[in-house]
Amino acid sequence: MEFDFAVITDHARFLASGVGVSLLLAVLSGATSLATGFIVALLRLYGPPWLKPAVVLYIDSMRAIPVLVVLVWTFFALPIVTGLTMPPFFAALLGLTIHLAAYAAEIVRAGIESVRPGQTRAALALGMSRSQILLRIALPQAIVRMLPACGSLLSIMIKDTAIASVIAVPHAVRHDRAAGATPHFFSHEESPRARHFLSRDHHIPRARRRYPPDG
């Protein structure tokens, strides 16, 4: 077995641009997914009764559909239905947000519902409104309990960005394949890709262990 690291050094700038795109996609999709999931969770918990079945249908459907299917729908089917054509990066951002927000919504819902009902009843007895109870009592406790699950979701989110390469997003995986298209051993292409994901993901479990959910 022969390793020729010239493949990496000769294409370092090209590979670095792919890493930059993948990191940007991971950060943006993480922020939009968590924000959207928070809103969806609040709609499921405190929204009008007529809206809750639609919210539950969205959450259950997105968690049952592979992210690859959502990305293909967003990039190829959505322009046919709406006539709106998006660049691959924004199509991937929208698809990942729609898909991962369903998981984030369940994390937020579980965190809020983990707060003991007695605390809510006591706050209502003191004259606090629902919004005050959510902001001052439920969320401060729920956020700490949600951290491990959010860390797992973030790790999944980073690895899911690799699938965006199938819709022409210039992701690190796509650039690795292009750099490895020359006649070299397979490991020349895969080794930097594996190190790339490992260097990003191995810090997340450590961060989760630093903030264990309280009892």
C-alpha positions in Angstrom: 0.0 0.0 0.0 1.5 3.3 -1.1 0.4 6.7 0.2 1.1 9.9 -1.8 0.3 12.9 0.2 1.0 15.1 -2.7 -2.6 14.7 -3.6 -3.5 16.6 -0.5 -0.8 19.3 -0.7 -1.3 19.9 -4.4 -5.1 20.5 -3.8 -4.9 22.1 -0.4 -6.6 25.4 -1.3 -9.3 23.5 -3.3 -10.0 21.2 -0.3 -9.9 24.1 2.2 -12.7 25.9 0.2 -14.8 22.8 0.5 -14.1 22.6 4.3 -15.2 26.3 4.6 -18.5 25.6 2.8 -19.2 22.6 4.9 -18.5 24.5 8.1 -20.7 27.4 7.0 -23.5 25.1 6.1 -23.2 23.3 9.4 -23.3 26.5 11.4 -26.2 28.1 9.5 -28.3 24.9 9.4 -27.6 24.4 13.1 -28.8 27.9 14.0 -31.9 27.8 11.7 -32.8 24.3 12.8 -32.7 25.1 16.5 -34.6 28.3 16.1 -37.2 26.7 13.9 -37.5 23.7 16.2 -38.0 26.0 19.2 -40.9 27.7 17.5 -42.4 24.4 16.4 -42.1 23.0 19.9 -43.9 26.1 21.4 -46.7 25.7 18.8 -47.1 22.0 19.8 -47.2 22.8 23.5 -49.0 26.1 23.6 -50.5 26.6 20.1 -54.2 26.5 19.2 -55.8 23.1 19.2 -56.6 23.2 15.5 -52.9 23.7 14.7 -51.4 20.9 16.8 -52.4 18.0 14.5 -50.5 19.7 11.6 -47.5 20.3 13.8 -47.4 16.7 15.0 -47.8 15.5 11.3 -44.8 17.6 10.3 -42.6 16.4 13.1 -43.5 12.7 12.6 -43.2 12.9 8.8 -39.8 14.6 8.8 -38.4 12.2 11.3 -39.5 9.3 9.1 -38.2 10.6 5.8 -34.4 10.3 5.1 -32.6 13.6 4.8 -31.4 12.7 1.3 -35.0 12.6 0.1 -35.7 16.0 1.7 -32.7 17.5 0.0 -33.7 16.1 -3.4 -37.2 17.4 -3.0 -36.0 20.8 -2.0 -33.5 21.2 -4.9 -35.4 19.4 -7.7 -39.1 19.2 -6.9 -39.6 22.6 -5.2 -38.7 24.6 -8.3 -41.2 22.5 -10.4 -44.0 23.2 -7.9 -43.3 26.8 -7.1 -41.2 28.0 -10.0 -38.6 29.2 -7.5 -35.1 28.1 -8.3 -32.5 28.2 -5.5 -28.7 27.9 -5.6 -27.6 24.5 -4.3 -26.2 26.0 -1.0 -29.5 27.6 -0.1 -31.5 24.6 -1.2 -29.3 22.4 1.1 -29.8 24.9 4.0 -33.5 24.9 3.6 -33.7 21.1 3.3 -31.5 20.5 6.4 -33.5 23.1 8.4 -36.8 21.5 7.5 -35.6 18.0 8.3 -33.6 18.7 11.5 -36.0 21.2 13.0 -38.4 18.3 13.6 -35.8 16.6 15.8 -35.0 19.9 17.6 -38.6 20.5 18.2 -38.9 17.2 20.1 -35.8 17.9 22.1 -37.2 21.3 23.2 -40.6 19.8 23.9 -39.1 17.1 26.1 -37.0 19.6 27.9 -39.9 21.9 28.7 -42.2 19.0 29.8 -39.4 17.6 32.1 -39.9 20.5 34.4 -42.1 19.4 37.3 -45.8 20.4 37.0 -45.8 21.5 40.6 -43.5 24.4 39.8 -46.0 25.6 37.1 -48.9 25.3 39.5 -47.0 27.3 42.1 -46.1 30.0 39.6 -49.8 30.2 38.5 -50.8 30.5 42.1 -48.4 33.5 42.5 -50.1 35.2 39.5 -47.5 34.6 36.9 -48.5 34.5 33.3 -47.8 31.5 30.9 -45.0 33.5 29.2 -43.4 34.4 32.5 -43.5 30.8 33.6 -41.9 29.7 30.4 -39.1 32.4 30.4 -38.3 32.4 34.1 -39.0 28.9 35.3 -39.3 26.3 32.5 -36.7 27.4 30.0 -33.7 28.0 32.5 -34.1 24.4 33.7 -35.0 22.9 30.3 -32.0 24.4 28.5 -29.6 22.6 30.8 -31.4 19.3 30.3 -31.5 19.7 26.6 -27.7 20.3 26.1 -26.7 16.6 25.8 -29.5 15.9 23.2 -28.6 19.2 21.4 -25.0 18.1 21.2 -26.0 14.8 19.6 -28.2 16.6 17.1 -25.3 19.0 16.3 -23.0 16.0 15.6 -25.7 14.5 13.3 -26.1 17.8 11.7 -22.4 18.2 10.8 -22.3 14.8 9.2 -25.6 15.3 7.4 -24.0 18.3 5.5 -22.0 15.7 3.6 -25.2 14.5 1.9 -25.6 18.0 0.4 -22.9 17.2 -2.0 -25.4 15.2 -4.1 -27.2 18.4 -5.1 -24.0 20.1 -6.2 -23.1 21.9 -3.0 -19.3 22.5 -3.1 -18.9 20.5 0.1 -15.7 19.1 1.4 -16.8 15.6 0.3 -17.4 16.8 -3.2 -14.0 18.5 -3.3 -12.4 15.4 -1.9 -13.9 13.4 -4.7 -12.7 15.9 -7.3 -9.2 15.9 -5.9 -9.2 12.1 -5.7 -10.4 11.7 -9.3 -6.8 11.4 -10.4 -5.5 7.8 -10.6 -4.4 7.4 -7.0 -5.2 4.9 -4.3 -8.7 5.2 -2.8 -7.3 6.1 0.6 -5.9 9.4 -0.7 -9.4 10.6 -1.2 -11.0 9.1 1.9 -8.3 9.8 4.5 -8.5 13.7 4.5 -12.3 13.4 4.4 -12.3 11.1 7.5 -9.9 13.4 9.3 -12.0 16.4 8.4 -15.2 15.0 10.0 -13.3 13.5 13.0 -11.6 16.9 13.8 -15.0 18.6 13.8 -17.1 16.0 15.6 -14.8 14.6 18.3 -15.1 17.7 20.4 -18.9 17.5 20.6 -19.2 14.5 22.9 -16.6 16.1 25.3 -18.7 19.2 25.4 -21.8 17.2 26.2 -20.1 15.4 29.1 -19.2 18.8 30.6 -22.9 19.7 30.9 -24.7 16.5 32.0 -28.5 16.9 32.6 -29.4 17.4 36.2 -31.4 14.9 38.1 
